[in-house]
């Protein structure tokens, strides 16, 4: 996030932050999926299952938000007219 600009926090900052969040969640998801979901006795780690599920949801939502923002940035910059 850039705060030294005279315009403050703008759409470019939002887009950048969402992209970084998507990358962070994707990498975290990869790390979690490499963990042992079943212990040596064959018992499932339910807490890790929940963490993985929540990360999966967060990652998918951040990627969808990133994609939708990219697709609509032109309109968001000029809500009054789509021809700019």
Order of alpha helices (4+ residues) and beta strands (2+ residues): alpha-alpha
